[in-house]
Amino acid sequence: MQLLGWIAYEAADHHGAHRTDYEWSTYPILRFGHAPRSVVVEIVDRPGTPFFDTGECAQGLTAAALTNALFAADGTRLRSLPVARSEARVL
């Protein structure tokens, strides 16, 4: 769910190299009301294979899958994250 929040909502505003938003009370994060009621997780058993950092490798693929699903649903091609800020989209 953390990855979905990053893709859909989370963003920090910058001006050049300096961050411009430090108000954490208004920082956009995924709330329970925005999350799907269920998520299907498939466990792949690979004995002897290291398991460290396995979630991080899916970040780019998940973002692509989500934006492609939105394109299939309404024809809007999103090319920046988070998708809630892309082209004035509100999720």
Contacts in CASP RR format, 6 or more apart in sequence:
PFRMAT RR
TARGET T0000
AUTHOR 0000-0000-0000
METHOD contacts of the structure
MODEL  1
MQLLGWIAYEAADHHGAHRTDYEWSTYPILRFGHAPRSVVVEIVDRPGTP
FFDTGECAQGLTAAALTNALFAADGTRLRSLPVARSEARVL
1 30 0 8 1.000
1 35 0 8 1.000
1 39 0 8 1.000
2 30 0 8 1.000
3 55 0 8 1.000
3 58 0 8 1.000
3 59 0 8 1.000
3 62 0 8 1.000
4 30 0 8 1.000
4 35 0 8 1.000
4 62 0 8 1.000
4 66 0 8 1.000
5 29 0 8 1.000
5 30 0 8 1.000
5 82 0 8 1.000
6 59 0 8 1.000
6 81 0 8 1.000
6 82 0 8 1.000
7 62 0 8 1.000
7 63 0 8 1.000
7 66 0 8 1.000
7 81 0 8 1.000
7 82 0 8 1.000
7 83 0 8 1.000
8 30 0 8 1.000
8 34 0 8 1.000
8 66 0 8 1.000
8 82 0 8 1.000
8 83 0 8 1.000
8 84 0 8 1.000
8 91 0 8 1.000
9 28 0 8 1.000
9 29 0 8 1.000
9 30 0 8 1.000
9 34 0 8 1.000
9 82 0 8 1.000
9 84 0 8 1.000
9 91 0 8 1.000
10 27 0 8 1.000
10 28 0 8 1.000
10 29 0 8 1.000
10 30 0 8 1.000
10 82 0 8 1.000
11 28 0 8 1.000
11 81 0 8 1.000
11 82 0 8 1.000
11 85 0 8 1.000
12 19 0 8 1.000
12 21 0 8 1.000
13 19 0 8 1.000
13 20 0 8 1.000
13 21 0 8 1.000
14 20 0 8 1.000
21 27 0 8 1.000
28 82 0 8 1.000
28 84 0 8 1.000
34 91 0 8 1.000
63 81 0 8 1.000
66 83 0 8 1.000
67 77 0 8 1.000
67 78 0 8 1.000
67 79 0 8 1.000
67 83 0 8 1.000
70 76 0 8 1.000
70 78 0 8 1.000
70 83 0 8 1.000
70 89 0 8 1.000
71 77 0 8 1.000
71 78 0 8 1.000
76 87 0 8 1.000
76 89 0 8 1.000
78 86 0 8 1.000
78 87 0 8 1.000
78 89 0 8 1.000
79 86 0 8 1.000
80 86 0 8 1.000
83 89 0 8 1.000
83 91 0 8 1.000
84 90 0 8 1.000
84 91 0 8 1.000
END
